[in-house]
Amino acid sequence: MNLNNEKVNIKSNTASILLKKYILTLVITILRMTITFFSIDYKIALENF
């Protein structure tokens, strides 16, 4: 019984680590897209100015 619990713990830990990595990647991607969008917007605004 105890050994089984250990296996479940390891699986849930791995899942949470993967989830954290996934969320982190998602956040970084969104940040990059936002920064890229704003820099393009900024260049267009400068050209029009």
mmCIF entry with sequence, helices, sheets and N, C-alpha, C, O atoms, coordinates in Angstrom:
data_MODEL
# 
_entry.id   MODEL 
# 
_entity.id                         1 
_entity.type                       polymer 
_entity.pdbx_number_of_molecules   1 
# 
_entity_poly.entity_id                      1 
_entity_poly.type                           'polypeptide(L)' 
_entity_poly.nstd_linkage                   no 
_entity_poly.nstd_monomer                   no 
_entity_poly.pdbx_seq_one_letter_code       MNLNNEKVNIKSNTASILLKKYILTLVITILRMTITFFSIDYKIALENF 
_entity_poly.pdbx_seq_one_letter_code_can   MNLNNEKVNIKSNTASILLKKYILTLVITILRMTITFFSIDYKIALENF 
_entity_poly.pdbx_strand_id                 A 
# 
loop_
_entity_poly_seq.entity_id 
_entity_poly_seq.num 
_entity_poly_seq.mon_id 
_entity_poly_seq.hetero 
1 1  MET n 
1 2  ASN n 
1 3  LEU n 
1 4  ASN n 
1 5  ASN n 
1 6  GLU n 
1 7  LYS n 
1 8  VAL n 
1 9  ASN n 
1 10 ILE n 
1 11 LYS n 
1 12 SER n 
1 13 ASN n 
1 14 THR n 
1 15 ALA n 
1 16 SER n 
1 17 ILE n 
1 18 LEU n 
1 19 LEU n 
1 20 LYS n 
1 21 LYS n 
1 22 TYR n 
1 23 ILE n 
1 24 LEU n 
1 25 THR n 
1 26 LEU n 
1 27 VAL n 
1 28 ILE n 
1 29 THR n 
1 30 ILE n 
1 31 LEU n 
1 32 ARG n 
1 33 MET n 
1 34 THR n 
1 35 ILE n 
1 36 THR n 
1 37 PHE n 
1 38 PHE n 
1 39 SER n 
1 40 ILE n 
1 41 ASP n 
1 42 TYR n 
1 43 LYS n 
1 44 ILE n 
1 45 ALA n 
1 46 LEU n 
1 47 GLU n 
1 48 ASN n 
1 49 PHE n 
# 
_struct_asym.id          A 
_struct_asym.entity_id   1 
# 
_struct_conf.conf_type_id            HELX_P 
_struct_conf.id                      HELX_P1 
_struct_conf.pdbx_PDB_helix_id       AA1 
_struct_conf.beg_label_comp_id       ASN 
_struct_conf.beg_label_asym_id       A 
_struct_conf.beg_label_seq_id        2 
_struct_conf.pdbx_beg_PDB_ins_code   ? 
_struct_conf.end_label_comp_id       ASN 
_struct_conf.end_label_asym_id       A 
_struct_conf.end_label_seq_id        48 
_struct_conf.pdbx_end_PDB_ins_code   ? 
_struct_conf.beg_auth_comp_id        ASN 
_struct_conf.beg_auth_asym_id        A 
_struct_conf.beg_auth_seq_id         2 
_struct_conf.end_auth_comp_id        ASN 
_struct_conf.end_auth_asym_id        A 
_struct_conf.end_auth_seq_id         48 
_struct_conf.pdbx_PDB_helix_class    1 
_struct_conf.details                 ? 
_struct_conf.pdbx_PDB_helix_length   47 
# 
_struct_conf_type.id          HELX_P 
_struct_conf_type.criteria    ? 
_struct_conf_type.reference   ? 
# 
loop_
_atom_site.group_PDB 
_atom_site.id 
_atom_site.type_symbol 
_atom_site.label_atom_id 
_atom_site.label_alt_id 
_atom_site.label_comp_id 
_atom_site.label_asym_id 
_atom_site.label_entity_id 
_atom_site.label_seq_id 
_atom_site.pdbx_PDB_ins_code 
_atom_site.Cartn_x 
_atom_site.Cartn_y 
_atom_site.Cartn_z 
_atom_site.occupancy 
_atom_site.B_iso_or_equiv 
_atom_site.pdbx_formal_charge 
_atom_site.auth_seq_id 
_atom_site.auth_comp_id 
_atom_site.auth_asym_id 
_atom_site.auth_atom_id 
_atom_site.pdbx_PDB_model_num 
ATOM 1   N N  . MET A 1 1  ? 0.842 -1.205 0.000   1.00 0.00 ? 1  MET A N  1 
ATOM 2   C CA . MET A 1 1  ? 0.000 0.000  0.000   1.00 0.00 ? 1  MET A CA 1 
ATOM 3   C C  . MET A 1 1  ? 0.879 1.259  0.000   1.00 0.00 ? 1  MET A C  1 
ATOM 4   O O  . MET A 1 1  ? 0.638 2.192  -0.765  1.00 0.00 ? 1  MET A O  1 
ATOM 5   N N  . ASN A 1 2  ? 1.878 1.271  0.847   1.00 0.00 ? 2  ASN A N  1 
ATOM 6   C CA . ASN A 1 2  ? 2.746 2.437  0.953   1.00 0.00 ? 2  ASN A CA 1 
ATOM 7   C C  . ASN A 1 2  ? 3.522 2.674  -0.339  1.00 0.00 ? 2  ASN A C  1 
ATOM 8   O O  . ASN A 1 2  ? 3.685 3.810  -0.783  1.00 0.00 ? 2  ASN A O  1 
ATOM 9   N N  . LEU A 1 3  ? 3.995 1.588  -0.929  1.00 0.00 ? 3  LEU A N  1 
ATOM 10  C CA . LEU A 1 3  ? 4.766 1.672  -2.168  1.00 0.00 ? 3  LEU A CA 1 
ATOM 11  C C  . LEU A 1 3  ? 3.907 2.274  -3.277  1.00 0.00 ? 3  LEU A C  1 
ATOM 12  O O  . LEU A 1 3  ? 4.383 3.075  -4.082  1.00 0.00 ? 3  LEU A O  1 
ATOM 13  N N  . ASN A 1 4  ? 2.653 1.882  -3.306  1.00 0.00 ? 4  ASN A N  1 
ATOM 14  C CA . ASN A 1 4  ? 1.715 2.404  -4.302  1.00 0.00 ? 4  ASN A CA 1 
ATOM 15  C C  . ASN A 1 4  ? 1.532 3.916  -4.138  1.00 0.00 ? 4  ASN A C  1 
ATOM 16  O O  . ASN A 1 4  ? 1.486 4.658  -5.119  1.00 0.00 ? 4  ASN A O  1 
ATOM 17  N N  . ASN A 1 5  ? 1.429 4.351  -2.892  1.00 0.00 ? 5  ASN A N  1 
ATOM 18  C CA . ASN A 1 5  ? 1.288 5.780  -2.616  1.00 0.00 ? 5  ASN A CA 1 
ATOM 19  C C  . ASN A 1 5  ? 2.485 6.562  -3.136  1.00 0.00 ? 5  ASN A C  1 
ATOM 20  O O  . ASN A 1 5  ? 2.332 7.649  -3.692  1.00 0.00 ? 5  ASN A O  1 
ATOM 21  N N  . GLU A 1 6  ? 3.676 6.004  -2.953  1.00 0.00 ? 6  GLU A N  1 
ATOM 22  C CA . GLU A 1 6  ? 4.894 6.652  -3.431  1.00 0.00 ? 6  GLU A CA 1 
ATOM 23  C C  . GLU A 1 6  ? 4.839 6.863  -4.940  1.00 0.00 ? 6  GLU A C  1 
ATOM 24  O O  . GLU A 1 6  ? 5.189 7.929  -5.446  1.00 0.00 ? 6  GLU A O  1 
ATOM 25  N N  . LYS A 1 7  ? 4.394 5.827  -5.648  1.00 0.00 ? 7  LYS A N  1 
ATOM 26  C CA . LYS A 1 7  ? 4.307 5.918  -7.110  1.00 0.00 ? 7  LYS A CA 1 
ATOM 27  C C  . LYS A 1 7  ? 3.343 7.020  -7.524  1.00 0.00 ? 7  LYS A C  1 
ATOM 28  O O  . LYS A 1 7  ? 3.628 7.791  -8.441  1.00 0.00 ? 7  LYS A O  1 
ATOM 29  N N  . VAL A 1 8  ? 2.205 7.092  -6.852  1.00 0.00 ? 8  VAL A N  1 
ATOM 30  C CA . VAL A 1 8  ? 1.208 8.125  -7.163  1.00 0.00 ? 8  VAL A CA 1 
ATOM 31  C C  . VAL A 1 8  ? 1.795 9.505  -6.895  1.00 0.00 ? 8  VAL A C  1 
ATOM 32  O O  . VAL A 1 8  ? 1.595 10.431 -7.682  1.00 0.00 ? 8  VAL A O  1 
ATOM 33  N N  . ASN A 1 9  ? 2.517 9.646  -5.791  1.00 0.00 ? 9  ASN A N  1 
ATOM 34  C CA . ASN A 1 9  ? 3.152 10.914 -5.447  1.00 0.00 ? 9  ASN A CA 1 
ATOM 35  C C  . ASN A 1 9  ? 4.120 11.356 -6.530  1.00 0.00 ? 9  ASN A C  1 
ATOM 36  O O  . ASN A 1 9  ? 4.116 12.514 -6.949  1.00 0.00 ? 9  ASN A O  1 
ATOM 37  N N  . ILE A 1 10 ? 4.950 10.423 -6.979  1.00 0.00 ? 10 ILE A N  1 
ATOM 38  C CA . ILE A 1 10 ? 5.940 10.738 -8.008  1.00 0.00 ? 10 ILE A CA 1 
ATOM 39  C C  . ILE A 1 10 ? 5.233 11.181 -9.288  1.00 0.00 ? 10 ILE A C  1 
ATOM 40  O O  . ILE A 1 10 ? 5.654 12.139 -9.936  1.00 0.00 ? 10 ILE A O  1 
ATOM 41  N N  . LYS A 1 11 ? 4.162 10.481 -9.645  1.00 0.00 ? 11 LYS A N  1 
ATOM 42  C CA . LYS A 1 11 ? 3.416 10.837 -10.857 1.00 0.00 ? 11 LYS A CA 1 
ATOM 43  C C  . LYS A 1 11 ? 2.820 12.230 -10.744 1.00 0.00 ? 11 LYS A C  1 
ATOM 44  O O  . LYS A 1 11 ? 2.903 13.012 -11.691 1.00 0.00 ? 11 LYS A O  1 
ATOM 45  N N  . SER A 1 12 ? 2.222 12.555 -9.609  1.00 0.00 ? 12 SER A N  1 
ATOM 46  C CA . SER A 1 12 ? 1.588 13.866 -9.457  1.00 0.00 ? 12 SER A CA 1 
ATOM 47  C C  . SER A 1 12 ? 2.645 14.973 -9.426  1.00 0.00 ? 12 SER A C  1 
ATOM 48  O O  . SER A 1 12 ? 2.412 16.069 -9.935  1.00 0.00 ? 12 SER A O  1 
ATOM 49  N N  . ASN A 1 13 ? 3.807 14.687 -8.827  1.00 0.00 ? 13 ASN A N  1 
ATOM 50  C CA . ASN A 1 13 ? 4.897 15.661 -8.817  1.00 0.00 ? 13 ASN A CA 1 
ATOM 51  C C  . ASN A 1 13 ? 5.357 15.960 -10.236 1.00 0.00 ? 13 ASN A C  1 
ATOM 52  O O  . ASN A 1 13 ? 5.545 17.118 -10.608 1.00 0.00 ? 13 ASN A O  1 
ATOM 53  N N  . THR A 1 14 ? 5.537 14.902 -11.024 1.00 0.00 ? 14 THR A N  1 
ATOM 54  C CA . THR A 1 14 ? 5.964 15.065 -12.408 1.00 0.00 ? 14 THR A CA 1 
ATOM 55  C C  . THR A 1 14 ? 4.941 15.884 -13.175 1.00 0.00 ? 14 THR A C  1 
ATOM 56  O O  . THR A 1 14 ? 5.303 16.771 -13.948 1.00 0.00 ? 14 THR A O  1 
ATOM 57  N N  . ALA A 1 15 ? 3.677 15.593 -12.966 1.00 0.00 ? 15 ALA A N  1 
ATOM 58  C CA . ALA A 1 15 ? 2.605 16.317 -13.651 1.00 0.00 ? 15 ALA A CA 1 
ATOM 59  C C  . ALA A 1 15 ? 2.627 17.796 -13.275 1.00 0.00 ? 15 ALA A C  1 
ATOM 60  O O  . ALA A 1 15 ? 2.463 18.657 -14.140 1.00 0.00 ? 15 ALA A O  1 
ATOM 61  N N  . SER A 1 16 ? 2.826 18.094 -12.000 1.00 0.00 ? 16 SER A N  1 
ATOM 62  C CA . SER A 1 16 ? 2.822 19.492 -11.570 1.00 0.00 ? 16 SER A CA 1 
ATOM 63  C C  . SER A 1 16 ? 4.034 20.235 -12.129 1.00 0.00 ? 16 SER A C  1 
ATOM 64  O O  . SER A 1 16 ? 3.938 21.410 -12.481 1.00 0.00 ? 16 SER A O  1 
ATOM 65  N N  . ILE A 1 17 ? 5.182 19.540 -12.209 1.00 0.00 ? 17 ILE A N  1 
ATOM 66  C CA . ILE A 1 17 ? 6.380 20.154 -12.788 1.00 0.00 ? 17 ILE A CA 1 
ATOM 67  C C  . ILE A 1 17 ? 6.138 20.461 -14.265 1.00 0.00 ? 17 ILE A C  1 
ATOM 68  O O  . ILE A 1 17 ? 6.478 21.542 -14.748 1.00 0.00 ? 17 ILE A O  1 
ATOM 69  N N  . LEU A 1 18 ? 5.549 19.501 -14.975 1.00 0.00 ? 18 LEU A N  1 
ATOM 70  C CA . LEU A 1 18 ? 5.243 19.699 -16.393 1.00 0.00 ? 18 LEU A CA 1 
ATOM 71  C C  . LEU A 1 18 ? 4.266 20.853 -16.569 1.00 0.00 ? 18 LEU A C  1 
ATOM 72  O O  . LEU A 1 18 ? 4.412 21.665 -17.483 1.00 0.00 ? 18 LEU A O  1 
ATOM 73  N N  . LEU A 1 19 ? 3.267 20.923 -15.690 1.00 0.00 ? 19 LEU A N  1 
ATOM 74  C CA . LEU A 1 19 ? 2.273 21.989 -15.763 1.00 0.00 ? 19 LEU A CA 1 
ATOM 75  C C  . LEU A 1 19 ? 2.929 23.349 -15.543 1.00 0.00 ? 19 LEU A C  1 
ATOM 76  O O  . LEU A 1 19 ? 2.626 24.309 -16.251 1.00 0.00 ? 19 LEU A O  1 
ATOM 77  N N  . LYS A 1 20 ? 3.831 23.429 -14.559 1.00 0.00 ? 20 LYS A N  1 
ATOM 78  C CA . LYS A 1 20 ? 4.537 24.684 -14.293 1.00 0.00 ? 20 LYS A CA 1 
ATOM 79  C C  . LYS A 1 20 ? 5.362 25.102 -15.505 1.00 0.00 ? 20 LYS A C  1 
ATOM 80  O O  . LYS A 1 20 ? 5.367 26.271 -15.892 1.00 0.00 ? 20 LYS A O  1 
ATOM 81  N N  . LYS A 1 21 ? 6.062 24.131 -16.102 1.00 0.00 ? 21 LYS A N  1 
ATOM 82  C CA . LYS A 1 21 ? 6.869 24.437 -17.287 1.00 0.00 ? 21 LYS A CA 1 
ATOM 83  C C  . LYS A 1 21 ? 5.985 24.935 -18.416 1.00 0.00 ? 21 LYS A C  1 
ATOM 84  O O  . LYS A 1 21 ? 6.331 25.886 -19.116 1.00 0.00 ? 21 LYS A O  1 
ATOM 85  N N  . TYR A 1 22 ? 4.835 24.282 -18.591 1.00 0.00 ? 22 TYR A N  1 
ATOM 86  C CA . TYR A 1 22 ? 3.904 24.650 -19.663 1.00 0.00 ? 22 TYR A CA 1 
ATOM 87  C C  . TYR A 1 22 ? 3.377 26.066 -19.450 1.00 0.00 ? 22 TYR A C  1 
ATOM 88  O O  . TYR A 1 22 ? 3.332 26.869 -20.383 1.00 0.00 ? 22 TYR A O  1 
ATOM 89  N N  . ILE A 1 23 ? 2.977 26.366 -18.207 1.00 0.00 ? 23 ILE A N  1 
ATOM 90  C CA . ILE A 1 23 ? 2.448 27.694 -17.887 1.00 0.00 ? 23 ILE A CA 1 
ATOM 91  C C  . ILE A 1 23 ? 3.526 28.752 -18.095 1.00 0.00 ? 23 ILE A C  1 
ATOM 92  O O  . ILE A 1 23 ? 3.258 29.820 -18.645 1.00 0.00 ? 23 ILE A O  1 
ATOM 93  N N  . LEU A 1 24 ? 4.751 28.450 -17.651 1.00 0.00 ? 24 LEU A N  1 
ATOM 94  C CA . LEU A 1 24 ? 5.866 29.379 -17.802 1.00 0.00 ? 24 LEU A CA 1 
ATOM 95  C C  . LEU A 1 24 ? 6.127 29.661 -19.276 1.00 0.00 ? 24 LEU A C  1 
ATOM 96  O O  . LEU A 1 24 ? 6.312 30.812 -19.670 1.00 0.00 ? 24 LEU A O  1 
ATOM 97  N N  . THR A 1 25 ? 6.140 28.604 -20.090 1.00 0.00 ? 25 THR A N  1 
ATOM 98  C CA . THR A 1 25 ? 6.359 28.755 -21.530 1.00 0.00 ? 25 THR A CA 1 
ATOM 99  C C  . THR A 1 25 ? 5.268 29.615 -22.147 1.00 0.00 ? 25 THR A C  1 
ATOM 100 O O  . THR A 1 25 ? 5.536 30.478 -22.982 1.00 0.00 ? 25 THR A O  1 
ATOM 101 N N  . LEU A 1 26 ? 4.027 29.366 -21.723 1.00 0.00 ? 26 LEU A N  1 
ATOM 102 C CA . LEU A 1 26 ? 2.890 30.122 -22.236 1.00 0.00 ? 26 LEU A CA 1 
ATOM 103 C C  . LEU A 1 26 ? 3.034 31.606 -21.896 1.00 0.00 ? 26 LEU A C  1 
ATOM 104 O O  . LEU A 1 26 ? 2.832 32.469 -22.751 1.00 0.00 ? 26 LEU A O  1 
ATOM 105 N N  . VAL A 1 27 ? 3.385 31.894 -20.642 1.00 0.00 ? 27 VAL A N  1 
ATOM 106 C CA . VAL A 1 27 ? 3.541 33.281 -20.191 1.00 0.00 ? 27 VAL A CA 1 
ATOM 107 C C  . VAL A 1 27 ? 4.648 33.974 -20.981 1.00 0.00 ? 27 VAL A C  1 
ATOM 108 O O  . VAL A 1 27 ? 4.479 35.108 -21.427 1.00 0.00 ? 27 VAL A O  1 
ATOM 109 N N  . ILE A 1 28 ? 5.793 33.284 -21.154 1.00 0.00 ? 28 ILE A N  1 
ATOM 110 C CA . ILE A 1 28 ? 6.914 33.859 -21.894 1.00 0.00 ? 28 ILE A CA 1 
ATOM 111 C C  . ILE A 1 28 ? 6.514 34.142 -23.337 1.00 0.00 ? 28 ILE A C  1 
ATOM 112 O O  . ILE A 1 28 ? 6.852 35.188 -23.890 1.00 0.00 ? 28 ILE A O  1 
ATOM 113 N N  . THR A 1 29 ? 5.791 33.200 -23.941 1.00 0.00 ? 29 THR A N  1 
ATOM 114 C CA . THR A 1 29 ? 5.343 33.382 -25.325 1.00 0.00 ? 29 THR A CA 1 
ATOM 115 C C  . THR A 1 29 ? 4.429 34.593 -25.446 1.00 0.00 ? 29 THR A C  1 
ATOM 116 O O  . THR A 1 29 ? 4.576 35.400 -26.364 1.00 0.00 ? 29 THR A O  1 
ATOM 117 N N  . ILE A 1 30 ? 3.483 34.720 -24.516 1.00 0.00 ? 30 ILE A N  1 
ATOM 118 C CA . ILE A 1 30 ? 2.556 35.860 -24.539 1.00 0.00 ? 30 ILE A CA 1 
ATOM 119 C C  . ILE A 1 30 ? 3.323 37.167 -24.359 1.00 0.00 ? 30 ILE A C  1 
ATOM 120 O O  . ILE A 1 30 ? 3.042 38.152 -25.042 1.00 0.00 ? 30 ILE A O  1 
ATOM 121 N N  . LEU A 1 31 ? 4.292 37.180 -23.439 1.00 0.00 ? 31 LEU A N  1 
ATOM 122 C CA . LEU A 1 31 ? 5.104 38.378 -23.216 1.00 0.00 ? 31 LEU A CA 1 
ATOM 123 C C  . LEU A 1 31 ? 5.861 38.761 -24.479 1.00 0.00 ? 31 LEU A C  1 
ATOM 124 O O  . LEU A 1 31 ? 5.876 39.927 -24.875 1.00 0.00 ? 31 LEU A O  1 
ATOM 125 N N  . ARG A 1 32 ? 6.496 37.762 -25.116 1.00 0.00 ? 32 ARG A N  1 
ATOM 126 C CA . ARG A 1 32 ? 7.252 38.016 -26.342 1.00 0.00 ? 32 ARG A CA 1 
ATOM 127 C C  . ARG A 1 32 ? 6.354 38.596 -27.423 1.00 0.00 ? 32 ARG A C  1 
ATOM 128 O O  . ARG A 1 32 ? 6.725 39.554 -28.100 1.00 0.00 ? 32 ARG A O  1 
ATOM 129 N N  . MET A 1 33 ? 5.163 38.007 -27.583 1.00 0.00 ? 33 MET A N  1 
ATOM 130 C CA . MET A 1 33 ? 4.230 38.480 -28.602 1.00 0.00 ? 33 MET A CA 1 
ATOM 131 C C  . MET A 1 33 ? 3.804 39.909 -28.308 1.00 0.00 ? 33 MET A C  1 
ATOM 132 O O  . MET A 1 33 ? 3.712 40.736 -29.215 1.00 0.00 ? 33 MET A O  1 
ATOM 133 N N  . THR A 1 34 ? 3.544 40.198 -27.041 1.00 0.00 ? 34 THR A N  1 
ATOM 134 C CA . THR A 1 34 ? 3.133 41.545 -26.642 1.00 0.00 ? 34 THR A CA 1 
ATOM 135 C C  . THR A 1 34 ? 4.240 42.547 -26.928 1.00 0.00 ? 34 THR A C  1 
ATOM 136 O O  . THR A 1 34 ? 3.986 43.623 -27.471 1.00 0.00 ? 34 THR A O  1 
ATOM 137 N N  . ILE A 1 35 ? 5.479 42.191 -26.560 1.00 0.00 ? 35 ILE A N  1 
ATOM 138 C CA . ILE A 1 35 ? 6.623 43.081 -26.777 1.00 0.00 ? 35 ILE A CA 1 
ATOM 139 C C  . ILE A 1 35 ? 6.822 43.323 -28.269 1.00 0.00 ? 35 ILE A C  1 
ATOM 140 O O  . ILE A 1 35 ? 7.043 44.457 -28.695 1.00 0.00 ? 35 ILE A O  1 
ATOM 141 N N  . THR A 1 36 ? 6.744 42.251 -29.062 1.00 0.00 ? 36 THR A N  1 
ATOM 142 C CA . THR A 1 36 ? 6.903 42.375 -30.510 1.00 0.00 ? 36 THR A CA 1 
ATOM 143 C C  . THR A 1 36 ? 5.820 43.278 -31.082 1.00 0.00 ? 36 THR A C  1 
ATOM 144 O O  . THR A 1 36 ? 6.099 44.159 -31.896 1.00 0.00 ? 36 THR A O  1 
ATOM 145 N N  . PHE A 1 37 ? 4.585 43.055 -30.652 1.00 0.00 ? 37 PHE A N  1 
ATOM 146 C CA . PHE A 1 37 ? 3.455 43.851 -31.133 1.00 0.00 ? 37 PHE A CA 1 
ATOM 147 C C  . PHE A 1 37 ? 3.663 45.324 -30.805 1.00 0.00 ? 37 PHE A C  1 
ATOM 148 O O  . PHE A 1 37 ? 3.449 46.187 -31.656 1.00 0.00 ? 37 PHE A O  1 
ATOM 149 N N  . PHE A 1 38 ? 4.083 45.617 -29.567 1.00 0.00 ? 38 PHE A N  1 
ATOM 150 C CA . PHE A 1 38 ? 4.259 47.002 -29.160 1.00 0.00 ? 38 PHE A CA 1 
ATOM 151 C C  . PHE A 1 38 ? 5.417 47.658 -29.893 1.00 0.00 ? 38 PHE A C  1 
ATOM 152 O O  . PHE A 1 38 ? 5.336 48.837 -30.236 1.00 0.00 ? 38 PHE A O  1 
ATOM 153 N N  . SER A 1 39 ? 6.496 46.916 -30.139 1.00 0.00 ? 39 SER A N  1 
ATOM 154 C CA . SER A 1 39 ? 7.632 47.508 -30.844 1.00 0.00 ? 39 SER A CA 1 
ATOM 155 C C  . SER A 1 39 ? 7.260 47.815 -32.290 1.00 0.00 ? 39 SER A C  1 
ATOM 156 O O  . SER A 1 39 ? 7.685 48.833 -32.836 1.00 0.00 ? 39 SER A O  1 
ATOM 157 N N  . ILE A 1 40 ? 6.463 46.934 -32.921 1.00 0.00 ? 40 ILE A N  1 
ATOM 158 C CA . ILE A 1 40 ? 6.002 47.195 -34.286 1.00 0.00 ? 40 ILE A CA 1 
ATOM 159 C C  . ILE A 1 40 ? 5.074 48.413 -34.285 1.00 0.00 ? 40 ILE A C  1 
ATOM 160 O O  . ILE A 1 40 ? 5.177 49.284 -35.149 1.00 0.00 ? 40 ILE A O  1 
ATOM 161 N N  . ASP A 1 41 ? 4.175 48.461 -33.313 1.00 0.00 ? 41 ASP A N  1 
ATOM 162 C CA . ASP A 1 41 ? 3.241 49.569 -33.170 1.00 0.00 ? 41 ASP A CA 1 
ATOM 163 C C  . ASP A 1 41 ? 4.001 50.881 -32.970 1.00 0.00 ? 41 ASP A C  1 
ATOM 164 O O  . ASP A 1 41 ? 3.632 51.912 -33.532 1.00 0.00 ? 41 ASP A O  1 
ATOM 165 N N  . TYR A 1 42 ? 5.059 50.834 -32.169 1.00 0.00 ? 42 TYR A N  1 
ATOM 166 C CA . TYR A 1 42 ? 5.884 51.995 -31.851 1.00 0.00 ? 42 TYR A CA 1 
ATOM 167 C C  . TYR A 1 42 ? 6.566 52.514 -33.117 1.00 0.00 ? 42 TYR A C  1 
ATOM 168 O O  . TYR A 1 42 ? 6.602 53.721 -33.359 1.00 0.00 ? 42 TYR A O  1 
ATOM 169 N N  . LYS A 1 43 ? 7.111 51.589 -33.928 1.00 0.00 ? 43 LYS A N  1 
ATOM 170 C CA . LYS A 1 43 ? 7.778 51.982 -35.173 1.00 0.00 ? 43 LYS A CA 1 
ATOM 171 C C  . LYS A 1 43 ? 6.795 52.650 -36.121 1.00 0.00 ? 43 LYS A C  1 
ATOM 172 O O  . LYS A 1 43 ? 7.116 53.664 -36.741 1.00 0.00 ? 43 LYS A O  1 
ATOM 173 N N  . ILE A 1 44 ? 5.589 52.080 -36.238 1.00 0.00 ? 44 ILE A N  1 
ATOM 174 C CA . ILE A 1 44 ? 4.558 52.651 -37.114 1.00 0.00 ? 44 ILE A CA 1 
ATOM 175 C C  . ILE A 1 44 ? 4.178 54.048 -36.611 1.00 0.00 ? 44 ILE A C  1 
ATOM 176 O O  . ILE A 1 44 ? 4.017 54.975 -37.404 1.00 0.00 ? 44 ILE A O  1 
ATOM 177 N N  . ALA A 1 45 ? 4.037 54.190 -35.297 1.00 0.00 ? 45 ALA A N  1 
ATOM 178 C CA . ALA A 1 45 ? 3.677 55.477 -34.704 1.00 0.00 ? 45 ALA A CA 1 
ATOM 179 C C  . ALA A 1 45 ? 4.775 56.504 -34.980 1.00 0.00 ? 45 ALA A C  1 
ATOM 180 O O  . ALA A 1 45 ? 4.472 57.660 -35.275 1.00 0.00 ? 45 ALA A O  1 
ATOM 181 N N  . LEU A 1 46 ? 6.043 56.102 -34.888 1.00 0.00 ? 46 LEU A N  1 
ATOM 182 C CA . LEU A 1 46 ? 7.162 57.007 -35.153 1.00 0.00 ? 46 LEU A CA 1 
ATOM 183 C C  . LEU A 1 46 ? 7.166 57.438 -36.614 1.00 0.00 ? 46 LEU A C  1 
ATOM 184 O O  . LEU A 1 46 ? 7.406 58.607 -36.918 1.00 0.00 ? 46 LEU A O  1 
ATOM 185 N N  . GLU A 1 47 ? 6.902 56.499 -37.521 1.00 0.00 ? 47 GLU A N  1 
ATOM 186 C CA . GLU A 1 47 ? 6.886 56.822 -38.950 1.00 0.00 ? 47 GLU A CA 1 
ATOM 187 C C  . GLU A 1 47 ? 5.771 57.815 -39.264 1.00 0.00 ? 47 GLU A C  1 
ATOM 188 O O  . GLU A 1 47 ? 5.954 58.728 -40.068 1.00 0.00 ? 47 GLU A O  1 
ATOM 189 N N  . ASN A 1 48 ? 4.620 57.632 -38.627 1.00 0.00 ? 48 ASN A N  1 
ATOM 190 C CA . ASN A 1 48 ? 3.490 58.524 -38.875 1.00 0.00 ? 48 ASN A CA 1 
ATOM 191 C C  . ASN A 1 48 ? 3.695 59.890 -38.236 1.00 0.00 ? 48 ASN A C  1 
ATOM 192 O O  . ASN A 1 48 ? 3.150 60.889 -38.705 1.00 0.00 ? 48 ASN A O  1 
ATOM 193 N N  . PHE A 1 49 ? 4.476 59.931 -37.175 1.00 0.00 ? 49 PHE A N  1 
ATOM 194 C CA . PHE A 1 49 ? 4.727 61.171 -36.458 1.00 0.00 ? 49 PHE A CA 1 
ATOM 195 C C  . PHE A 1 49 ? 5.662 62.041 -37.298 1.00 0.00 ? 49 PHE A C  1 
ATOM 196 O O  . PHE A 1 49 ? 6.014 63.146 -36.886 1.00 0.00 ? 49 PHE A O  1 
# 
